[in-house]
Amino acid sequence: MLRAVRHAFLTRALREKFLLLAFIGVGALWWFSAFATRAGGFWREQRSTSARLAVQNQWIKNRAVIEQSARKTADRLDPARTLNGNQLVTTVDQLAKEAGLRNGVGGTPTTEKSGQFTVHTAEYNINNVGWEQLLKFYRTLGERSPYISIERFVLTSAANNPSLLTLQLKVVSVEITQ
């Protein structure tokens, strides 16, 4: 078989030989390019997975310290003052109304359980209000720390009236699971 291929190649004209070699070269480059792409993707994924596993291993190695820290933190919190998701939205709305903010809109809270804690998050938007009212609201919300904390605080001004502000807030509360 190899003799037949060799014989067929050697009996061709010089330009046909060059053309065949060019086709074989293009095919080899095409194959090598595809192989290099797949190999590069494999190595990137391998490095990413190794890094994730190293981080997970670090968390596992520090598990006792993390659990001890969580117990100490839970001991410092008063379970009666922790808030569930509905209480979080209601309390933030009440604090906003006490600060004179009447056009606030609270979102539906989301809940995530983690060991002895349950973490509740909720979006809260306040539109077209003055700076003094927002400052009063922010300070009263800060007084409720660590039972209510702010995860995201985005403040923008209205395009047609820069003295009116819009606040997008993501608040978080921690509930101790008994």
N, C-alpha and C positions, 0 to 999 in steps of 0.2 A: 504494500500500500504506500509506504513512504517512498519507495523507488518510483512508483507511478507518479506521485505528486512532484518529486524532484525532476523526473523526466519531462513532465508537462511544463514545469516552470522554466527549465533550461532550454526548451525548444521554442519558447516565445521570443518575440522581438524585444529589443532593449526597452522601448517605450512602454510595452505591456508589462515588462518586469518592474519598471519604476512605478507604474500605475498600481500593480498588485501590491508592491511593497508600501505604497502610499495608503492604500485601503487598509492593509494590515496595521500600519502605524496609527492611522486614525482610529481604528477599532480598539487598538491597545490603549491609546490615550483616553478614549471614551470610557473604557472599562476601568482604567486606573483612576480617572476622575470620580466615577461613581463609587469605587472602592474607598477612595480617600474621604469622600463625603460621609459614607457610612461609618468608616473607622473614626473620623472626627466626632461624629454624633455619639458613637459608643463611648469614647473616652470622656467627652463632656458629661454624659449621663453617669458614667462611672465615678467621676470626681464629685459630681453633685450628690450622688447617693452616699458616697463615702463621707462627705462633709455632714450630711443630714444624720447619718448613723453616729458620727462622732459627737454631734450635739445631743442626740438622744442618749448616748452612753453617758455623757456628762450629767444629764438630768437624772439618770438612773443612779449613778454613783453618788450624787448629792441628795438622794431621796430622803434620807433620814434628817438631814439638816433642813431641807425644805419643809418636811412635815412638822418638825419641831418649831420652826419659825411660824408656820401657819397656826399651830396650837397656841403659841405665845400671842400672836396677833388676835386670835379669836378670844383669848382670855381677857384682852384689853378692851374688847368691844362689848357693849351692853346689848344682849340679844333683844331686849324690849325696844331699843331704839333703831334696830335694823329694819329695813323696809323691803317689802315684796314689790313686785312689778307695778301693781295697781297703786300701792301707796306711794311709790316713787313718782309716778305721773301726777297723782293728786297733790302731793306735797310741793312739787315744783310749780304746778299751776297755782296753788295757794300762795306760795312765796312771790310769784309774779304778780298776782292780784294785790298783795300787800304792798308791793313796790310801786303800784299804780299802773301796771301793764295789763291792759284789758284785751289786747288782740293777740294773745299767745295761743299756739296750737300744739298740743302734745300728741306724739305718735304712740302707736301700740308698743308696749315694752316687749323685749325679747329676753329669754331666760337661758342661762347656761349653768349647769351644775358642775361643781368641781370639788370633790371631796366633801368637807364639812361646810363649804360655802356654796351659796347660790348667787350668781352675779346677774343682776338685772340691768339692762340698758334701754334707754328711750331717747328718741329724737324730740326736740322741742324747738319751735320756731316762733319768733316774735317779730312782727313787722311794723315798720313806720313808728318808731318811738324815739324819744329824746335821750341824750347821753346821761343826764342825771338819774332818770328812772332806771336805765340799764345798770348804772354803777351801783345804785341801791340794791337792785335785784342780785347782782353779782356778789356783793358783800354779804347779803343775807344767805345766799346759797353757800358761800364759803364758810359761814358759821356752822353749817350742818355737816362739815367734814369731820370724820372720814365716812360718815354714813351715806352721804351723797357727795360724789366727786364729778368733776367735769373732764370728759375724755376729749371732746373736740369743741372748740369755740371759734366760730367764724363770724366776723362782724363786717358788714358792708353798708355803704351809704346809698341812699336813693339817688338815681341819676338826675331827677328833676328837682330834688330838694336835699342837698348834702347834710342838712341839719337833722334829717330823719334817718334813723339807722335800722338795719335788719340784722337780727341775731339768729344764727343757726347753732344750736347747742345739742351736744350728745352727753347726757348725764348717766351716771352709773351708780348703782347702790349694791351693797353686799348684804346678803341675808345669811345668818348663821343657821345651818340646818341642824335641827336637834336629833 
